Amino acid sequence: MPVERNIQVITAPSILGLRPTGVENLASTLLSNGLIRTIRAEQPTIEVPTLNHLYNERRTTGSILNAEAIKNFSVALSEIIQAQVSKEKFLLVLGGDCSILIGVMLALKSKGSYGLFFVDGHADFYDAETSITGEAADMDLGLVTGRGPDILTNVNGVSPYVKDQNVVHLGQRDVEETIRYNSPDIRNTKIACFDVSFIREHGVEATIDAIEKRLRGLALDGYWIHFDTDVIEHESNPAVDYPLPGGLSIKECETLLTNLITNYNIIGMTLTIYNPTLDAEGKVAQILINLMGKVLH
């Protein structure tokens, strides 16, 4: 029997960690195409005011673009997340770019000890000093695990927001690219990594079993899922700014997310990176809406 969830939708359409290319319209597009009805969210949507007007593409060597604005937006998002976590709701936070994860994990750190399922086609583990873009969306996993400048990694003096051993990365397929651009390798940390090759070779069910073995014995208050839509195979989802060949099928994503939500105390999920300007016919929007409807019930 389907589980009725008290779903709270929060819109956080920030592009400060990427560029104003269209991801700022992720939330409005999904909402206007029936997301609320599909997932049966009865609570009024909470809108986090953006600071997108402060976006600045200028970068000095070694800095993160818009770091001050990202910090301020993250603090505002964090305060909203903190207030909602206490109300026994499942939080669905619609981006925006991946840097919104900073505010989420900052909030959860203040509430206890939480783990993170990071479902993304990219590692998002670049170093702020050597990143060729300076975009926080290229390094959000690094930032929330305490790697990078204090302005984003140590807000309120609580770095790291999530410990390496409490993180599971799923679906990476940019290993060659990270080597080419000198990104630190997440496989050299205590983060559990199940890349797209592992999932494809062993299957989603076996991957779920491997995750269970990896997390066994951890005493955590709950988990968050970060779902970057670029983990989906390019053929089904070309509406992303940094496309990669290959990826997980829609069915694999559905099975993976459903298992995580069923088997773990998932507090909520971020949905990021879908760019409606690259989806003129709205096909990807409907795929994402249908996917959320299936995994949240």
LOPA-981822 format. One record per atom (N, C-alpha, C): x, z, y; residue in three letters. Coordinates in pm, whole numbers, padded with zeros to 5 digits, always signed. Layout:
BEGIN
XZYala;...
% end
This chain:
BEGIN
+00085+00000-00119met;+00000+00000+00000met;+00089+00000+00124met;+00059-00085+00223pro;+00140-00090+00344pro;+00145+00045+00415pro;+00260+00077+00472val;+00277+00200+00548val;+00239+00174+00693val;+00147+00255+00746glu;+00110+00240+00886glu;+00212+00313+00973glu;+00280+00240+01055arg;+00382+00299+01141arg;+00330+00313+01283arg;+00369+00420+01346asn;+00337+00440+01487asn;+00445+00370+01568asn;+00427+00240+01592ile;+00532+00159+01652ile;+00525+00164+01804ile;+00638+00194+01863gln;+00651+00194+02008gln;+00744+00080+02048gln;+00689-00019+02118val;+00771-00129+02166val;+00831-00093+02302val;+00959-00118+02315ile;+01031-00095+02441ile;+01102-00224+02478ile;+01080-00273+02597thr;+01149-00395+02641thr;+01271-00357+02723thr;+01384-00416+02686ala;+01512-00389+02753ala;+01586-00521+02771ala;+01532-00612+02854pro;+01583-00749+02861pro;+01709-00767+02945pro;+01807-00683+02921ser;+01931-00692+02997ser;+02019-00807+02949ser;+02083-00875+03043ile;+02180-00980+03011ile;+02318-00946+03068ile;+02335-00821+03108leu;+02460-00781+03172leu;+02580-00793+03079leu;+02556-00785+02948gly;+02664-00795+02852gly;+02688-00935+02803gly;+02616-01032+02858leu;+02631-01171+02814leu;+02630-01261+02937leu;+02523-01337+02954arg;+02505-01425+03071arg;+02356-01450+03088arg;+02312-01484+03207pro;+02170-01513+03228pro;+02133-01653+03180pro;+02139-01671+03048thr;+02115-01804+02990thr;+01975-01818+02932thr;+01903-01708+02919gly;+01771-01714+02860gly;+01734-01596+02772gly;+01834-01520+02723val;+01801-01407+02637val;+01721-01301+02710val;+01723-01305+02843glu;+01642-01212+02921glu;+01492-01235+02899glu;+01458-01350+02840asn;+01317-01382+02814asn;+01275-01356+02669asn;+01363-01294+02591leu;+01332-01264+02452leu;+01203-01182+02442leu;+01198-01071+02511ala;+01084-00981+02498ala;+00955-01046+02545ala;+00958-01106+02664ser;+00835-01165+02719ser;+00783-01277+02630ser;+00875-01354+02572thr;+00832-01465+02485thr;+00767-01414+02357thr;+00829-01317+02292leu;+00771-01264+02168leu;+00639-01193+02195leu;+00631-01120+02304leu;+00508-01049+02337leu;+00394-01145+02370leu;+00426-01251+02443ser;+00321-01346+02483ser;+00274-01432+02367ser;+00350-01431+02257asn;+00313-01510+02140asn;+00256-01426+02026asn;+00221-01300+02056gly;+00144-01223+01959gly;+00218-01117+01881gly;+00336-01076+01926leu;+00412-00976+01850leu;+00335-00845+01835leu;+00275-00798+01943ile;+00205-00669+01938ile;+00095-00671+01832ile;+00018-00777+01831arg;-00091-00789+01733arg;-00036-00797+01591arg;+00073-00871+01574thr;+00127-00891+01440thr;+00181-00762+01380thr;+00250-00682+01461ile;+00307-00558+01409ile;+00213-00438+01424ile;+00097-00462+01486arg;-00005-00360+01503arg;+00046-00240+01582arg;+00111-00270+01692ala;+00161-00164+01780ala;+00051-00123+01876ala;+00007+00001+01867glu;-00106+00047+01947glu;-00064+00118+02075glu;+00062+00158+02082gln;+00110+00228+02201gln;+00137+00128+02314gln;+00109+00165+02439pro;+00144+00077+02551pro;+00294+00049+02553pro;+00329-00075+02577thr;+00470-00113+02582thr;+00541-00045+02698thr;+00659+00005+02670ile;+00742+00067+02774ile;+00844-00035+02822ile;+00851-00054+02952glu;+00944-00151+03010glu;+01058-00079+03081glu;+01181-00111+03040val;+01298-00054+03105val;+01339-00148+03218val;+01339-00101+03343pro;+01379-00189+03454pro;+01522-00238+03435pro;+01542-00367+03453thr;+01676-00422+03435thr;+01756-00412+03564thr;+01886-00431+03548leu;+01977-00443+03662leu;+02038-00582+03661leu;+01964-00679+03609asn;+02016-00814+03593asn;+02057-00879+03725asn;+01996-00834+03833his;+02033-00890+03963his;+02176-00855+04004his;+02234-00758+03935leu;+02372-00717+03965leu;+02475-00795+03884leu;+02428-00887+03800tyr;+02521-00962+03716tyr;+02629-01031+03800tyr;+02754-01016+03755asn;+02867-01075+03825asn;+02960-01136+03721asn;+02988-01264+03733glu;+03070-01333+03634glu;+03219-01319+03658glu;+03257-01253+03767arg;+03399-01236+03796arg;+03458-01123+03711arg;+03577-01147+03662arg;+03642-01050+03575arg;+03788-01036+03613arg;+03834-00913+03618thr;+03977-00889+03632thr;+04035-00869+03493thr;+04162-00896+03474thr;+04225-00891+03342thr;+04199-00757+03275thr;+04149-00765+03152gly;+04131-00644+03073gly;+04003-00569+03098gly;+03918-00617+03187ser;+03796-00543+03219ser;+03676-00601+03146ser;+03571-00522+03139ile;+03444-00567+03082ile;+03353-00608+03196ile;+03294-00724+03184leu;+03203-00773+03288leu;+03089-00674+03310leu;+03063-00643+03435asn;+02946-00564+03474asn;+02943-00424+03412asn;+03061-00366+03393ala;+03067-00237+03322ala;+02985-00128+03391ala;+02994-00120+03523glu;+02921-00015+03595glu;+02770-00034+03580glu;+02725-00158+03595ala;+02581-00185+03580ala;+02534-00160+03437ala;+02616-00198+03339ile;+02580-00173+03199ile;+02569-00023+03173ile;+02662+00052+03228lys;+02655+00197+03212lys;+02524+00252+03268lys;+02489+00212+03389asn;+02369+00264+03452asn;+02243+00222+03377asn;+02240+00097+03329phe;+02126+00053+03250phe;+02119+00130+03118phe;+02234+00153+03056ser;+02239+00224+02928ser;+02189+00367+02943ser;+02223+00432+03053val;+02176+00568+03077val;+02024+00570+03093val;+01969+00473+03165ala;+01824+00466+03184ala;+01754+00441+03050ala;+01806+00349+02970leu;+01749+00322+02838leu;+01761+00444+02749leu;+01875+00510+02754ser;+01899+00629+02673ser;+01796+00738+02701ser;+01763+00757+02825glu;+01666+00862+02861glu;+01529+00831+02802glu;+01491+00704+02802ile;+01363+00665+02744ile;+01365+00682+02593ile;+01474+00641+02529ile;+01486+00655+02383ile;+01480+00802+02344ile;+01552+00886+02415gln;+01552+01030+02385gln;+01411+01086+02387gln;+01334+01049+02487ala;+01199+01103+02499ala;+01108+01055+02386ala;+01129+00934+02338gln;+01042+00876+02236gln;+01079+00918+02095gln;+01206+00943+02069val;+01249+00983+01935val;+01179+01111+01890val;+01151+01197+01983ser;+01090+01325+01950ser;+00942+01314+01915ser;+00883+01196+01931lys;+00739+01179+01913lys;+00701+01112+01781lys;+00794+01110+01686glu;+00770+01056+01553glu;+00717+00913+01558glu;+00783+00830+01635lys;+00748+00690+01646lys;+00859+00604+01588lys;+00824+00483+01546phe;+00924+00383+01511phe;+00944+00300+01637phe;+01068+00299+01687leu;+01098+00233+01814leu;+01148+00092+01789leu;+01084-00007+01848leu;+01129-00145+01843leu;+01172-00184+01983leu;+01303-00196+02001val;+01360-00223+02133val;+01397-00370+02140val;+01334-00442+02231leu;+01354-00586+02246leu;+01452-00614+02359leu;+01565-00684+02323gly;+01662-00723+02424gly;+01614-00846+02498gly;+01702-00921+02567gly;+01835-00883+02598gly;+01942-00913+02493gly;+02061-00880+02547asp;+02181-00899+02468asp;+02217-00771+02395asp;+02323-00782+02312cys;+02358-00673+02221cys;+02408-00547+02291cys;+02444-00556+02417ser;+02497-00438+02485ser;+02391-00330+02502ser;+02263-00363+02479ile;+02159-00260+02487ile;+02178-00153+02380ile;+02257-00184+02277leu;+02283-00087+02171leu;+02355+00036+02225leu;+02431+00021+02332ile;+02503+00134+02390ile;+02405+00244+02429ile;+02299+00208+02502gly;+02201+00307+02544gly;+02129+00372+02428gly;+02102+00294+02325val;+02033+00347+02207val;+02118+00452+02136val;+02241+00415+02106met;+02326+00508+02031met;+02368+00629+02114met;+02380+00610+02246leu;+02404+00725+02334leu;+02288+00823+02323leu;+02166+00770+02321ala;+02049+00857+02308ala;+02048+00931+02176ala;+02074+00859+02067leu;+02070+00922+01935leu;+02178+01027+01919leu;+02292+01006+01982lys;+02400+01107+01975lys;+02353+01239+02034lys;+02268+01231+02136ser;+02219+01353+02200ser;+02115+01424+02114ser;+02059+01352+02015lys;+01952+01409+01933lys;+02000+01459+01798lys;+02124+01425+01760gly;+02173+01467+01630gly;+02280+01374+01579gly;+02288+01361+01447ser;+02388+01276+01383ser;+02317+01160+01314ser;+02340+01039+01366tyr;+02269+00922+01315tyr;+02365+00814+01267tyr;+02318+00734+01171gly;+02394+00621+01123gly;+02340+00492+01181gly;+02413+00383+01156leu;+02378+00254+01213leu;+02393+00143+01109leu;+02286+00068+01088phe;+02293-00056+01012phe;+02305-00170+01114phe;+02419-00236+01114phe;+02451-00337+01214phe;+02440-00473+01146phe;+02328-00542+01168val;+02299-00668+01100val;+02325-00781+01200val;+02435-00854+01181asp;+02482-00946+01284asp;+02574-01050+01221asp;+02562-01175+01265gly;+02652-01278+01216gly;+02793-01263+01269gly;+02810-01188+01376his;+02942-01163+01436his;+02984-01018+01412his;+03114-00996+01418ala;+03165-00859+01406ala;+03136-00778+01530ala;+03138-00844+01647asp;+03118-00776+01776asp;+03214-00658+01791asp;+03341-00688+01765phe;+03443-00583+01758phe;+03565-00617+01843phe;+03547-00709+01938tyr;+03660-00748+02022tyr;+03708-00631+02107tyr;+03833-00638+02144asp;+03896-00538+02229asp;+03877-00577+02375asp;+03842-00480+02458ala;+03816-00510+02600ala;+03936-00572+02669ala;+04055-00531+02631glu;+04176-00581+02698glu;+04208-00725+02662glu;+04174-00766+02541thr;+04216-00898+02495thr;+04100-00997+02477thr;+03976-00951+02491ser;+03861-01040+02477ser;+03872-01155+02576ser;+03845-01278+02528ile;+03856-01393+02616ile;+03734-01407+02708ile;+03626-01335+02678thr;+03506-01345+02760thr;+03484-01224+02850thr;+03524-01107+02804gly;+03495-00984+02878gly;+03351-00941+02864gly;+03275-01005+02775glu;+03133-00974+02758glu;+03114-00856+02663glu;+03039-00758+02707ala;+03015-00641+02623ala;+02941-00676+02495ala;+02866-00786+02496ala;+02796-00830+02375ala;+02892-00880+02269ala;+03018-00904+02304asp;+03121-00942+02207asp;+03186-00820+02142asp;+03157-00704+02195met;+03231-00584+02151met;+03141-00462+02139met;+03011-00480+02128asp;+02920-00365+02129asp;+02942-00271+02011asp;+02976-00324+01893leu;+03002-00234+01781leu;+03129-00153+01806leu;+03228-00217+01865gly;+03349-00143+01902gly;+03319-00034+02004gly;+03236-00066+02102leu;+03206+00030+02208leu;+03130+00151+02155leu;+03028+00130+02072val;+02949+00245+02026val;+03026+00331+01927val;+03133+00275+01867thr;+03218+00355+01778thr;+03339+00411+01852thr;+03339+00402+01985gly;+03440+00470+02065gly;+03561+00391+02105gly;+03556+00259+02092arg;+03671+00174+02123arg;+03647+00100+02255arg;+03728+00132+02355gly;+03711+00067+02483gly;+03715+00168+02597gly;+03691+00122+02719pro;+03702+00209+02836pro;+03595+00317+02839pro;+03633+00433+02890asp;+03544+00548+02893asp;+03411+00520+02963asp;+03411+00430+03061ile;+03289+00406+03137ile;+03173+00365+03046ile;+03204+00304+02932leu;+03099+00265+02838leu;+03105+00339+02705leu;+03222+00389+02667thr;+03234+00453+02536thr;+03219+00604+02540thr;+03227+00663+02659asn;+03231+00808+02666asn;+03138+00862+02774asn;+03021+00799+02788val;+02921+00848+02882val;+02881+00990+02842val;+02880+01080+02936asn;+02846+01221+02913asn;+02948+01292+02824asn;+03065+01229+02801gly;+03171+01292+02724gly;+03139+01311+02578gly;+03063+01217+02517val;+03020+01236+02378val;+03070+01126+02285val;+03180+01060+02319ser;+03236+00955+02233ser;+03285+01013+02101ser;+03267+00939+01990pro;+03192+00813+01975pro;+03043+00840+01956pro;+02961+00744+01991tyr;+02817+00761+01974tyr;+02777+00757+01827tyr;+02856+00687+01747val;+02836+00685+01602val;+02972+00674+01536val;+02993+00751+01430lys;+03122+00751+01360lys;+03133+00630+01268lys;+03256+00581+01250asp;+03279+00465+01164asp;+03216+00481+01027asp;+03235+00596+00965gln;+03188+00615+00828gln;+03035+00617+00816gln;+02968+00621+00931asn;+02822+00620+00932asn;+02765+00483+00970asn;+02850+00381+00969val;+02810+00246+01008val;+02821+00152+00889val;+02719+00066+00873val;+02721-00041+00774val;+02701-00173+00847val;+02799-00263+00836his;+02787-00396+00897his;+02743-00494+00790his;+02639-00572+00822leu;+02583-00666+00726leu;+02571-00806+00786leu;+02623-00906+00714gly;+02598-01045+00751gly;+02704-01114+00832gly;+02820-01055+00849gln;+02924-01120+00930gln;+02965-01255+00870gln;+02984-01354+00955arg;+03037-01482+00910arg;+03132-01545+01013arg;+03192-01462+01098asp;+03285-01514+01199asp;+03428-01465+01178asp;+03464-01436+01053val;+03596-01380+01025val;+03707-01470+01077val;+03699-01601+01048glu;+03804-01692+01093glu;+03814-01695+01244glu;+03702-01689+01310glu;+03701-01690+01457glu;+03764-01563+01513glu;+03735-01449+01451thr;+03794-01324+01500thr;+03945-01324+01483thr;+03993-01384+01377ile;+04139-01395+01356ile;+04199-01484+01463ile;+04134-01595+01491arg;+04185-01691+01589arg;+04195-01629+01728arg;+04099-01543+01761tyr;+04096-01485+01895tyr;+04143-01339+01898tyr;+04214-01298+01793asn;+04284-01169+01790asn;+04193-01048+01805asn;+04076-01055+01743ser;+03990-00937+01740ser;+04041-00837+01638ser;+04031-00708+01667pro;+04055-00610+01561pro;+03963-00638+01443pro;+04008-00607+01324asp;+03934-00638+01201asp;+03855-00516+01157asp;+03722-00528+01153ile;+03641-00413+01113ile;+03669-00371+00970ile;+03725-00460+00891arg;+03755-00426+00752arg;+03871-00328+00740arg;+03943-00308+00850asn;+04053-00211+00852asn;+04009-00075+00904asn;+03880-00052+00907thr;+03825+00076+00952thr;+03745+00138+00838thr;+03679+00250+00867lys;+03593+00314+00767lys;+03450+00260+00771lys;+03427+00157+00853ile;+03296+00092+00856ile;+03276+00016+00724ile;+03161+00033+00661ala;+03129-00040+00538ala;+03088-00182+00575ala;+03154-00280+00517cys;+03132-00420+00553cys;+03081-00502+00435cys;+02966-00563+00451phe;+02910-00652+00351phe;+02881-00784+00422phe;+02977-00875+00418asp;+02962-00999+00493asp;+02868-01095+00422asp;+02844-01209+00484val;+02747-01303+00429val;+02791-01355+00293val;+02922-01367+00273ser;+02973-01413+00143ser;+02942-01313+00032ser;+02959-01184+00064phe;+02928-01080-00034phe;+02779-01082-00068phe;+02696-01088+00034ile;+02551-01087+00012ile;+02508-01209-00068ile;+02566-01324-00035arg;+02529-01447-00104arg;+02576-01445-00250arg;+02695-01388-00275glu;+02749-01384-00411glu;+02677-01284-00499glu;+02646-01167-00444his;+02589-01060-00526his;+02437-01048-00514his;+02381-01103-00408gly;+02237-01091-00386gly;+02202-00971-00301gly;+02085-00976-00241val;+02045-00869-00150val;+02023-00738-00225val;+01960-00743-00340glu;+01932-00620-00414glu;+02060-00548-00453glu;+02160-00623-00501ala;+02289-00561-00535ala;+02358-00508-00411ala;+02341-00576-00299thr;+02398-00528-00173thr;+02335-00395-00133thr;+02204-00385-00149ile;+02135-00259-00121ile;+02189-00146-00209ile;+02214-00176-00336asp;+02272-00076-00427asp;+02410-00034-00380asp;+02489-00131-00335ala;+02624-00100-00286ala;+02618-00014-00161ala;+02522-00041-00074ile;+02505+00041+00046ile;+02471+00184+00009ile;+02381+00198-00089glu;+02339+00332-00131glu;+02458+00412-00183glu;+02544+00348-00260lys;+02663+00416-00311lys;+02757+00455-00197lys;+02767+00366-00099arg;+02857+00391+00014arg;+02809+00507+00100arg;+02677+00521+00115leu;+02623+00624+00205leu;+02588+00754+00133leu;+02597+00753+00002arg;+02560+00870-00075arg;+02639+00993-00029arg;+02568+01101-00006gly;+02635+01225+00032gly;+02643+01248+00182gly;+02610+01147+00263leu;+02612+01166+00407leu;+02491+01247+00451leu;+02514+01348+00531ala;+02405+01432+00580ala;+02372+01388+00722ala;+02283+01291+00734leu;+02248+01235+00865leu;+02102+01262+00896leu;+02070+01264+01024asp;+01932+01286+01066asp;+01847+01160+01057asp;+01912+01045+01048gly;+01840+00919+01038gly;+01931+00803+01068gly;+01874+00684+01075tyr;+01951+00562+01097tyr;+01880+00473+01199tyr;+01959+00388+01261trp;+01908+00284+01349trp;+01950+00149+01291trp;+01864+00047+01307ile;+01898-00089+01269ile;+01919-00172+01394ile;+02034-00237+01403his;+02058-00336+01509his;+02048-00473+01443his;+01950-00552+01486phe;+01928-00684+01427phe;+01950-00790+01532phe;+02065-00857+01520asp;+02097-00970+01607asp;+02047-01096+01537asp;+01962-01173+01603thr;+01899-01285+01535thr;+01997-01393+01493thr;+02122-01388+01544asp;+02218-01490+01500asp;+02267-01468+01358asp;+02223-01358+01294val;+02255-01340+01152val;+02176-01438+01066val;+02066-01489+01121ile;+01983-01585+01048ile;+02054-01720+01044ile;+02040-01790+00935glu;+02103-01921+00918glu;+02069-02012+01035glu;+02170-02089+01076his;+02156-02173+01194his;+02042-02273+01181his;+02017-02322+01061glu;+01911-02420+01041glu;+01774-02364+01078glu;+01755-02235+01056ser;+01627-02171+01088ser;+01624-02114+01228ser;+01742-02078+01280asn;+01748-02018+01413asn;+01864-02075+01494asn;+01843-02189+01560pro;+01945-02244+01648pro;+01939-02185+01788pro;+01843-02094+01814ala;+01818-02046+01950ala;+01905-01925+01985ala;+02037-01942+01973val;+02133-01838+02006val;+02247-01900+02087val;+02313-01819+02167asp;+02415-01871+02258asp;+02549-01895+02191asp;+02578-01823+02084tyr;+02704-01841+02011tyr;+02671-01875+01865tyr;+02628-01998+01839pro;+02586-02036+01704pro;+02704-02046+01608pro;+02674-02020+01481leu;+02772-02033+01373leu;+02704-02106+01257leu;+02777-02184+01182pro;+02717-02246+01064pro;+02685-02140+00958pro;+02588-02173+00874gly;+02553-02081+00765gly;+02468-01965+00814gly;+02468-01856+00735gly;+02391-01738+00770gly;+02294-01700+00661gly;+02222-01592+00682leu;+02123-01543+00586leu;+01991-01618+00605leu;+01923-01643+00496ser;+01792-01706+00504ser;+01691-01607+00559ser;+01577-01657+00603ile;+01469-01570+00650ile;+01427-01474+00539ile;+01416-01525+00417lys;+01376-01440+00305lys;+01479-01331+00278lys;+01606-01365+00286glu;+01711-01264+00266glu;+01703-01156+00373glu;+01679-01197+00497cys;+01665-01099+00606cys;+01544-01009+00582cys;+01434-01070+00539glu;+01314-00991+00512glu;+01338-00888+00403glu;+01401-00931+00295thr;+01427-00839+00184thr;+01523-00729+00226thr;+01626-00766+00298leu;+01725-00668+00343leu;+01662-00565+00436leu;+01592-00610+00539leu;+01533-00517+00635leu;+01426-00431+00570leu;+01345-00490+00484thr;+01239-00414+00416thr;+01298-00302+00331thr;+01405-00333+00259asn;+01471-00231+00177asn;+01529-00119+00262asn;+01592-00154+00371leu;+01651-00051+00458leu;+01541+00039+00515leu;+01434-00022+00563ile;+01327+00057+00624ile;+01254+00141+00521ile;+01244+00092+00398thr;+01176+00165+00291thr;+01259+00281+00240thr;+01391+00261+00228asn;+01477+00357+00158asn;+01549+00456+00247asn;+01549+00433+00377tyr;+01621+00521+00468tyr;+01529+00567+00581tyr;+01566+00677+00641asn;+01490+00730+00754asn;+01530+00651+00879asn;+01466+00535+00895ile;+01499+00448+01007ile;+01417+00491+01129ile;+01487+00524+01237ile;+01422+00569+01360ile;+01368+00450+01440ile;+01440+00339+01433gly;+01398+00223+01510gly;+01494+00107+01494gly;+01470+00003+01573met;+01546-00120+01559met;+01562-00187+01695met;+01681-00242+01719thr;+01700-00332+01832thr;+01692-00475+01781thr;+01627-00561+01858leu;+01617-00703+01829leu;+01677-00778+01947leu;+01786-00852+01923thr;+01860-00910+02035thr;+01898-01056+02013thr;+01938-01120+02120ile;+02009-01249+02130ile;+01922-01375+02118ile;+01801-01366+02066tyr;+01715-01485+02064tyr;+01700-01542+02207tyr;+01726-01672+02222asn;+01720-01737+02352asn;+01606-01839+02354asn;+01493-01807+02417pro;+01377-01897+02416pro;+01403-02033+02480pro;+01500-02043+02569thr;+01528-02173+02632thr;+01584-02273+02531thr;+01632-02223+02416leu;+01682-02309+02309leu;+01579-02327+02198leu;+01455-02291+02229asp;+01346-02294+02130asp;+01223-02354+02196asp;+01236-02479+02238ala;+01132-02543+02320ala;+00996-02545+02254ala;+00991-02560+02122glu;+00862-02568+02052glu;+00812-02431+02004glu;+00891-02326+02027gly;+00849-02192+01989gly;+00854-02162+01841gly;+00925-02245+01763lys;+00929-02224+01618lys;+01005-02097+01581lys;+01116-02073+01649val;+01196-01954+01618val;+01120-01828+01659val;+01051-01834+01771ala;+00972-01719+01815ala;+00872-01679+01706ala;+00806-01777+01647gln;+00708-01746+01543gln;+00775-01692+01417gln;+00893-01745+01385ile;+00968-01693+01270ile;+01000-01546+01290ile;+01045-01511+01409leu;+01084-01372+01437leu;+00961-01279+01438leu;+00852-01327+01494ile;+00730-01248+01497ile;+00679-01224+01354ile;+00678-01327+01274asn;+00634-01314+01135asn;+00726-01220+01057asn;+00857-01231+01082leu;+00953-01146+01014leu;+00929-00999+01048leu;+00911-00970+01177met;+00885-00831+01217met;+00754-00782+01157met;+00654-00868+01151gly;+00528-00827+01091gly;+00541-00789+00945gly;+00623-00860+00873lys;+00641-00834+00730lys;+00724-00708+00705lys;+00830-00688+00781val;+00919-00575+00751val;+00867-00442+00806val;+00779-00448+00903leu;+00729-00323+00963leu;+00598-00277+00902leu;+00552-00345+00795his;+00430-00302+00727his;+00449-00306+00576his;
% end
